[in-house]
Amino acid sequence: MSLSFIVLLVIIGFYIYKTLSDKNLDLVCILCIITFPLFCFLIIKYIMMILNKAPGLIFDNTGIINDNGVVKAGHILWENIIQINISWDNIPGVFIPSTNVIALPTRKCYIMIIINNPDEYIKRQKSIYSRIIAKKNYKICKTPICIQTDTLKCNITELKNIIQEQMEKWMK
């Protein structure tokens, strides 16, 4: 989850409100009752994620402990890691003419850790939502472990180098 996702939800909400408010006030009220708590929940989760001082990634002799994002892979053993990739996801800007709202384009970075036993990491997920996200990650990225780097407080290139150094140490 990211701030751009929350902003996109707000834009969609404004669009729905603008298009339906003249036609069906009951439907607009129902949608507001459903979406407002969801929006509040997402904002609170995002603020908690930003204020969280705990490390998102911890490296040790046995592997990486991932406690970052929606899909927390937990302890990823070095012996399970096949490859580490960095992917940039470009999200285009959005303009909705009827509301005159503009969402700026964003560029997100993901570190994808390709593992030899993805089903085990998918089964580890505690919530149904996290399991669904892990399965989607696996389907799209060929791994359930996609670490969104915007919540980590470090340089992406430096992070990938640290991961590769640690992996090489383990392989020796």
C-alpha positions as CSV (number, residue, x, y, z in Angstrom):
1,M,0.0,0.0,0.0
2,S,1.3,3.4,-0.8
3,L,0.2,7.0,-0.7
4,S,-0.3,7.1,-4.5
5,F,-2.8,4.2,-4.0
6,I,-4.7,6.2,-1.4
7,V,-4.7,9.3,-3.6
8,L,-6.0,7.2,-6.5
9,L,-8.8,5.9,-4.3
10,V,-9.7,9.5,-3.4
11,I,-9.7,10.5,-7.1
12,I,-12.0,7.6,-8.0
13,G,-14.3,8.6,-5.1
14,F,-14.5,12.2,-6.3
15,Y,-15.2,10.9,-9.8
16,I,-18.0,8.6,-8.6
17,Y,-19.4,11.4,-6.4
18,K,-19.4,13.9,-9.3
19,T,-21.0,11.5,-11.8
20,L,-23.6,9.9,-9.5
21,S,-24.6,12.7,-7.1
22,D,-27.0,14.2,-9.6
23,K,-28.6,10.9,-10.5
24,N,-28.8,8.6,-7.5
25,L,-28.3,10.2,-4.0
26,D,-29.0,6.9,-2.2
27,L,-26.3,5.1,-4.1
28,V,-23.8,7.9,-3.3
29,C,-24.7,7.7,0.4
30,I,-24.2,3.9,0.5
31,L,-20.8,4.2,-1.3
32,C,-19.7,6.9,1.2
33,I,-20.7,4.7,4.1
34,I,-18.7,1.9,2.7
35,T,-15.6,3.7,1.4
36,F,-15.1,6.2,4.3
37,P,-14.1,3.6,6.9
38,L,-11.9,1.9,4.3
39,F,-10.2,5.2,3.5
40,C,-9.7,6.0,7.2
41,F,-8.2,2.5,7.7
42,L,-5.8,2.9,4.8
43,I,-4.7,6.3,6.1
44,I,-4.1,5.0,9.6
45,K,-2.2,2.0,8.3
46,Y,-0.1,4.3,6.0
47,I,0.7,6.7,8.9
48,M,1.6,3.7,11.2
49,M,3.9,2.4,8.4
50,I,5.7,5.7,8.0
51,L,6.1,6.2,11.8
52,N,7.3,2.6,12.4
53,K,10.9,2.8,13.5
54,A,11.6,-1.0,13.4
55,P,13.9,-2.1,10.6
56,G,12.1,-3.4,7.5
57,L,15.0,-5.7,6.5
58,I,17.5,-7.5,8.8
59,F,20.4,-9.4,7.4
60,D,22.1,-12.2,9.3
61,N,24.2,-15.3,8.6
62,T,21.1,-17.4,7.8
63,G,19.2,-15.0,5.6
64,I,17.1,-11.9,5.4
65,I,14.2,-11.1,7.8
66,N,11.6,-9.1,5.9
67,D,9.2,-7.2,8.0
68,N,8.3,-4.6,5.4
69,G,5.0,-4.0,3.5
70,V,1.8,-5.9,3.3
71,V,3.5,-9.3,2.5
72,K,5.9,-9.9,5.3
73,A,8.0,-12.9,4.1
74,G,9.6,-13.3,7.5
75,H,12.9,-15.1,7.5
76,I,14.1,-15.8,4.0
77,L,16.9,-18.3,4.1
78,W,20.0,-17.7,1.9
79,E,19.7,-21.2,0.6
80,N,16.2,-20.4,-0.8
81,I,17.3,-17.3,-2.7
82,I,17.9,-17.9,-6.4
83,Q,18.2,-14.3,-7.6
84,I,17.6,-10.7,-6.6
85,N,16.1,-8.2,-9.1
86,I,15.2,-4.5,-8.9
87,S,12.2,-3.4,-10.8
88,W,10.9,0.1,-11.5
89,D,7.1,0.5,-11.8
90,N,6.0,3.6,-13.6
91,I,2.5,4.7,-12.6
92,P,1.1,7.2,-15.1
93,G,-0.6,10.4,-14.0
94,V,-4.4,10.6,-14.1
95,F,-6.6,13.5,-15.0
96,I,-10.4,13.3,-14.5
97,P,-12.0,16.1,-16.5
98,S,-15.3,16.3,-14.7
99,T,-13.5,16.9,-11.3
100,N,-10.5,18.8,-12.5
101,V,-8.3,16.6,-10.3
102,I,-4.8,15.6,-11.3
103,A,-2.8,12.7,-9.8
104,L,0.9,13.1,-10.5
105,P,2.8,10.2,-12.0
106,T,4.9,8.2,-9.6
107,R,7.8,5.8,-9.9
108,K,8.1,3.0,-7.5
109,C,11.0,0.6,-6.9
110,Y,10.6,-3.0,-5.9
111,I,13.3,-5.5,-4.9
112,M,12.1,-8.9,-6.0
113,I,13.7,-11.9,-4.3
114,I,13.3,-15.0,-6.5
115,I,13.2,-18.1,-4.3
116,N,13.1,-21.8,-4.9
117,N,10.1,-22.5,-2.7
118,P,7.5,-19.8,-3.3
119,D,4.5,-21.9,-2.1
120,E,6.0,-22.1,1.4
121,Y,6.3,-18.3,1.6
122,I,2.7,-17.8,0.3
123,K,1.4,-20.3,3.0
124,R,3.3,-18.3,5.7
125,Q,1.1,-15.3,5.3
126,K,-1.2,-14.8,8.3
127,S,-4.1,-12.9,6.6
128,I,-6.1,-13.8,3.6
129,Y,-5.4,-10.4,2.1
130,S,-1.6,-10.9,2.4
131,R,-1.9,-14.4,0.8
132,I,-3.8,-13.0,-2.1
133,I,-1.2,-10.3,-2.6
134,A,1.6,-12.9,-2.4
135,K,-0.1,-15.0,-5.0
136,K,-0.6,-12.0,-7.3
137,N,3.1,-11.1,-6.8
138,Y,4.1,-14.7,-7.7
139,K,1.9,-14.7,-10.8
140,I,3.1,-11.3,-12.1
141,C,6.7,-11.2,-10.8
142,K,7.5,-15.0,-10.5
143,T,8.1,-14.5,-6.8
144,P,5.8,-13.8,-3.8
145,I,8.5,-11.6,-2.2
146,C,8.4,-8.1,-3.8
147,I,9.7,-5.6,-1.3
148,Q,8.4,-2.0,-1.9
149,T,11.4,0.2,-1.2
150,D,9.6,3.5,-0.6
151,T,9.0,2.6,3.1
152,L,12.7,1.7,3.6
153,K,14.9,4.5,4.7
154,C,17.9,3.8,2.5
155,N,19.4,4.1,-1.0
156,I,18.0,1.4,-3.4
157,T,21.3,0.7,-5.1
158,E,23.1,0.5,-1.8
159,L,20.4,-1.9,-0.5
160,K,20.8,-4.2,-3.5
161,N,24.6,-4.2,-3.1
162,I,24.3,-5.1,0.6
163,I,21.9,-8.0,-0.3
164,Q,24.3,-9.3,-3.0
165,E,27.3,-9.0,-0.6
166,Q,25.5,-10.9,2.1
167,M,24.4,-13.5,-0.4
168,E,28.0,-14.0,-1.7
169,K,29.2,-14.3,1.9
170,W,26.7,-17.1,2.4
171,M,27.7,-18.9,-0.8
172,K,31.4,-19.1,0.2
